[in-house]
Amino acid sequence: MNSVNYIGCCGAYCKTCQALIDKSCRGCKLGYDTGKRDIEKAKCAIKVCSMTKNYQICGDCLNYLSCEIIQGFYNKMDISIKNTSKQ
């Protein structure tokens, strides 16, 4: 399996996640490319948004810095997103 599939849509590396290790989570992307899982049934707003726009991670989106979905996720985790691009 391509290791990029283990990078979650939010940008986290799934193989370090305890939920994936103990099999209570199947990972963000695993199974969608083969049709074993259906994106229509996904509950994660980050995953749905990222995958329906055909991005590997939501950070690929031009609206990343202003996105309410990812900002809400990071705010829950008390993480801030800073614009580090040179203007």
PyMOL commands that place a pseudoatom at each C-alpha (Angstrom):
pseudoatom trace, name=CA, resn=MET, resi=1, chain=A, elem=C, hetatm=0, pos=[0.000, 0.000, 0.000]
pseudoatom trace, name=CA, resn=ASN, resi=2, chain=A, elem=C, hetatm=0, pos=[1.187, 3.487, -0.844]
pseudoatom trace, name=CA, resn=SER, resi=3, chain=A, elem=C, hetatm=0, pos=[2.337, 5.202, 2.363]
pseudoatom trace, name=CA, resn=VAL, resi=4, chain=A, elem=C, hetatm=0, pos=[0.572, 8.447, 1.360]
pseudoatom trace, name=CA, resn=ASN, resi=5, chain=A, elem=C, hetatm=0, pos=[-2.686, 6.587, 2.059]
pseudoatom trace, name=CA, resn=TYR, resi=6, chain=A, elem=C, hetatm=0, pos=[-1.680, 6.589, 5.721]
pseudoatom trace, name=CA, resn=ILE, resi=7, chain=A, elem=C, hetatm=0, pos=[-1.678, 10.389, 5.836]
pseudoatom trace, name=CA, resn=GLY, resi=8, chain=A, elem=C, hetatm=0, pos=[-5.112, 11.378, 7.040]
pseudoatom trace, name=CA, resn=CYS, resi=9, chain=A, elem=C, hetatm=0, pos=[-7.155, 13.995, 5.229]
pseudoatom trace, name=CA, resn=CYS, resi=10, chain=A, elem=C, hetatm=0, pos=[-6.451, 16.311, 8.185]
pseudoatom trace, name=CA, resn=GLY, resi=11, chain=A, elem=C, hetatm=0, pos=[-2.695, 15.812, 7.686]
pseudoatom trace, name=CA, resn=ALA, resi=12, chain=A, elem=C, hetatm=0, pos=[-2.071, 13.449, 10.617]
pseudoatom trace, name=CA, resn=TYR, resi=13, chain=A, elem=C, hetatm=0, pos=[0.004, 10.297, 10.021]
pseudoatom trace, name=CA, resn=CYS, resi=14, chain=A, elem=C, hetatm=0, pos=[-2.446, 7.462, 10.668]
pseudoatom trace, name=CA, resn=LYS, resi=15, chain=A, elem=C, hetatm=0, pos=[0.122, 4.739, 11.403]
pseudoatom trace, name=CA, resn=THR, resi=16, chain=A, elem=C, hetatm=0, pos=[1.022, 6.503, 14.658]
pseudoatom trace, name=CA, resn=CYS, resi=17, chain=A, elem=C, hetatm=0, pos=[-2.639, 6.700, 15.683]
pseudoatom trace, name=CA, resn=GLN, resi=18, chain=A, elem=C, hetatm=0, pos=[-3.655, 4.321, 18.470]
pseudoatom trace, name=CA, resn=ALA, resi=19, chain=A, elem=C, hetatm=0, pos=[-7.153, 3.933, 16.989]
pseudoatom trace, name=CA, resn=LEU, resi=20, chain=A, elem=C, hetatm=0, pos=[-5.695, 2.585, 13.730]
pseudoatom trace, name=CA, resn=ILE, resi=21, chain=A, elem=C, hetatm=0, pos=[-3.213, 0.387, 15.584]
pseudoatom trace, name=CA, resn=ASP, resi=22, chain=A, elem=C, hetatm=0, pos=[-5.927, -1.212, 17.732]
pseudoatom trace, name=CA, resn=LYS, resi=23, chain=A, elem=C, hetatm=0, pos=[-8.193, -1.462, 14.662]
pseudoatom trace, name=CA, resn=SER, resi=24, chain=A, elem=C, hetatm=0, pos=[-11.003, 0.710, 16.040]
pseudoatom trace, name=CA, resn=CYS, resi=25, chain=A, elem=C, hetatm=0, pos=[-10.377, 2.958, 13.022]
pseudoatom trace, name=CA, resn=ARG, resi=26, chain=A, elem=C, hetatm=0, pos=[-9.707, 1.887, 9.455]
pseudoatom trace, name=CA, resn=GLY, resi=27, chain=A, elem=C, hetatm=0, pos=[-7.924, 5.100, 8.493]
pseudoatom trace, name=CA, resn=CYS, resi=28, chain=A, elem=C, hetatm=0, pos=[-9.110, 8.032, 6.441]
pseudoatom trace, name=CA, resn=LYS, resi=29, chain=A, elem=C, hetatm=0, pos=[-8.458, 6.761, 2.958]
pseudoatom trace, name=CA, resn=LEU, resi=30, chain=A, elem=C, hetatm=0, pos=[-8.111, 3.013, 3.180]
pseudoatom trace, name=CA, resn=GLY, resi=31, chain=A, elem=C, hetatm=0, pos=[-10.722, 1.195, 1.123]
pseudoatom trace, name=CA, resn=TYR, resi=32, chain=A, elem=C, hetatm=0, pos=[-12.221, 4.154, -0.715]
pseudoatom trace, name=CA, resn=ASP, resi=33, chain=A, elem=C, hetatm=0, pos=[-9.984, 3.726, -3.756]
pseudoatom trace, name=CA, resn=THR, resi=34, chain=A, elem=C, hetatm=0, pos=[-10.994, 0.074, -4.090]
pseudoatom trace, name=CA, resn=GLY, resi=35, chain=A, elem=C, hetatm=0, pos=[-14.703, 0.585, -3.451]
pseudoatom trace, name=CA, resn=LYS, resi=36, chain=A, elem=C, hetatm=0, pos=[-14.687, -1.387, -0.172]
pseudoatom trace, name=CA, resn=ARG, resi=37, chain=A, elem=C, hetatm=0, pos=[-15.889, 1.763, 1.596]
pseudoatom trace, name=CA, resn=ASP, resi=38, chain=A, elem=C, hetatm=0, pos=[-18.401, 4.372, 0.460]
pseudoatom trace, name=CA, resn=ILE, resi=39, chain=A, elem=C, hetatm=0, pos=[-17.635, 8.087, 0.931]
pseudoatom trace, name=CA, resn=GLU, resi=40, chain=A, elem=C, hetatm=0, pos=[-21.398, 8.717, 1.097]
pseudoatom trace, name=CA, resn=LYS, resi=41, chain=A, elem=C, hetatm=0, pos=[-21.400, 6.910, 4.464]
pseudoatom trace, name=CA, resn=ALA, resi=42, chain=A, elem=C, hetatm=0, pos=[-18.382, 8.731, 5.920]
pseudoatom trace, name=CA, resn=LYS, resi=43, chain=A, elem=C, hetatm=0, pos=[-18.994, 10.750, 9.086]
pseudoatom trace, name=CA, resn=CYS, resi=44, chain=A, elem=C, hetatm=0, pos=[-15.842, 12.894, 9.071]
pseudoatom trace, name=CA, resn=ALA, resi=45, chain=A, elem=C, hetatm=0, pos=[-16.487, 16.286, 7.445]
pseudoatom trace, name=CA, resn=ILE, resi=46, chain=A, elem=C, hetatm=0, pos=[-12.768, 16.741, 6.755]
pseudoatom trace, name=CA, resn=LYS, resi=47, chain=A, elem=C, hetatm=0, pos=[-12.591, 13.418, 4.921]
pseudoatom trace, name=CA, resn=VAL, resi=48, chain=A, elem=C, hetatm=0, pos=[-15.757, 14.024, 2.919]
pseudoatom trace, name=CA, resn=CYS, resi=49, chain=A, elem=C, hetatm=0, pos=[-14.681, 17.514, 1.878]
pseudoatom trace, name=CA, resn=SER, resi=50, chain=A, elem=C, hetatm=0, pos=[-11.123, 16.521, 0.987]
pseudoatom trace, name=CA, resn=MET, resi=51, chain=A, elem=C, hetatm=0, pos=[-12.001, 13.341, -0.889]
pseudoatom trace, name=CA, resn=THR, resi=52, chain=A, elem=C, hetatm=0, pos=[-14.922, 14.772, -2.838]
pseudoatom trace, name=CA, resn=LYS, resi=53, chain=A, elem=C, hetatm=0, pos=[-12.608, 17.541, -4.053]
pseudoatom trace, name=CA, resn=ASN, resi=54, chain=A, elem=C, hetatm=0, pos=[-9.961, 14.908, -4.966]
pseudoatom trace, name=CA, resn=TYR, resi=55, chain=A, elem=C, hetatm=0, pos=[-7.305, 16.236, -2.579]
pseudoatom trace, name=CA, resn=GLN, resi=56, chain=A, elem=C, hetatm=0, pos=[-4.849, 13.935, -0.810]
pseudoatom trace, name=CA, resn=ILE, resi=57, chain=A, elem=C, hetatm=0, pos=[-5.052, 16.158, 2.281]
pseudoatom trace, name=CA, resn=CYS, resi=58, chain=A, elem=C, hetatm=0, pos=[-7.145, 19.212, 3.026]
pseudoatom trace, name=CA, resn=GLY, resi=59, chain=A, elem=C, hetatm=0, pos=[-3.956, 21.279, 3.084]
pseudoatom trace, name=CA, resn=ASP, resi=60, chain=A, elem=C, hetatm=0, pos=[-3.917, 20.963, -0.716]
pseudoatom trace, name=CA, resn=CYS, resi=61, chain=A, elem=C, hetatm=0, pos=[-7.047, 23.120, -0.902]
pseudoatom trace, name=CA, resn=LEU, resi=62, chain=A, elem=C, hetatm=0, pos=[-6.681, 26.799, -1.744]
pseudoatom trace, name=CA, resn=ASN, resi=63, chain=A, elem=C, hetatm=0, pos=[-9.230, 27.600, 0.985]
pseudoatom trace, name=CA, resn=TYR, resi=64, chain=A, elem=C, hetatm=0, pos=[-7.296, 25.770, 3.714]
pseudoatom trace, name=CA, resn=LEU, resi=65, chain=A, elem=C, hetatm=0, pos=[-6.448, 28.809, 5.838]
pseudoatom trace, name=CA, resn=SER, resi=66, chain=A, elem=C, hetatm=0, pos=[-10.031, 30.082, 5.851]
pseudoatom trace, name=CA, resn=CYS, resi=67, chain=A, elem=C, hetatm=0, pos=[-11.821, 26.703, 5.979]
pseudoatom trace, name=CA, resn=GLU, resi=68, chain=A, elem=C, hetatm=0, pos=[-14.329, 26.466, 8.816]
pseudoatom trace, name=CA, resn=ILE, resi=69, chain=A, elem=C, hetatm=0, pos=[-14.165, 22.659, 8.853]
pseudoatom trace, name=CA, resn=ILE, resi=70, chain=A, elem=C, hetatm=0, pos=[-10.412, 22.342, 9.428]
pseudoatom trace, name=CA, resn=GLN, resi=71, chain=A, elem=C, hetatm=0, pos=[-10.271, 25.435, 11.636]
pseudoatom trace, name=CA, resn=GLY, resi=72, chain=A, elem=C, hetatm=0, pos=[-12.990, 23.915, 13.840]
pseudoatom trace, name=CA, resn=PHE, resi=73, chain=A, elem=C, hetatm=0, pos=[-11.071, 20.641, 14.038]
pseudoatom trace, name=CA, resn=TYR, resi=74, chain=A, elem=C, hetatm=0, pos=[-7.819, 22.334, 15.019]
pseudoatom trace, name=CA, resn=ASN, resi=75, chain=A, elem=C, hetatm=0, pos=[-9.571, 24.679, 17.455]
pseudoatom trace, name=CA, resn=LYS, resi=76, chain=A, elem=C, hetatm=0, pos=[-10.929, 21.630, 19.299]
pseudoatom trace, name=CA, resn=MET, resi=77, chain=A, elem=C, hetatm=0, pos=[-7.364, 20.392, 19.584]
pseudoatom trace, name=CA, resn=ASP, resi=78, chain=A, elem=C, hetatm=0, pos=[-6.088, 23.875, 20.555]
pseudoatom trace, name=CA, resn=ILE, resi=79, chain=A, elem=C, hetatm=0, pos=[-3.867, 24.064, 17.463]
pseudoatom trace, name=CA, resn=SER, resi=80, chain=A, elem=C, hetatm=0, pos=[-3.635, 27.162, 15.324]
pseudoatom trace, name=CA, resn=ILE, resi=81, chain=A, elem=C, hetatm=0, pos=[-2.906, 27.288, 11.611]
pseudoatom trace, name=CA, resn=LYS, resi=82, chain=A, elem=C, hetatm=0, pos=[-0.444, 29.941, 10.632]
pseudoatom trace, name=CA, resn=ASN, resi=83, chain=A, elem=C, hetatm=0, pos=[0.125, 31.219, 7.127]
pseudoatom trace, name=CA, resn=THR, resi=84, chain=A, elem=C, hetatm=0, pos=[3.815, 30.591, 6.551]
pseudoatom trace, name=CA, resn=SER, resi=85, chain=A, elem=C, hetatm=0, pos=[3.815, 31.374, 2.833]
pseudoatom trace, name=CA, resn=LYS, resi=86, chain=A, elem=C, hetatm=0, pos=[5.849, 34.356, 1.742]
pseudoatom trace, name=CA, resn=GLN, resi=87, chain=A, elem=C, hetatm=0, pos=[3.721, 37.228, 0.499]
for i in range(1, 87): cmd.bond("trace and resi %d" % i, "trace and resi %d" % (i + 1))
show_as sticks, trace
zoom trace
